[in-house]
């Protein structure tokens, strides 16, 4: 779910998967959450 929302980036190394935060995706998600209350009601 976090990968689909562009908040986490995954990298596979053999059988191991490494996840890390995607800065740009996280900032975009936070901006959307911040603007939601102004547009929802």
ABEGO torsion letter per residue (X at the ends): XAAAAGABBBBBBEABBBBBBBAAAAAAAAAAAAAAAAAAX
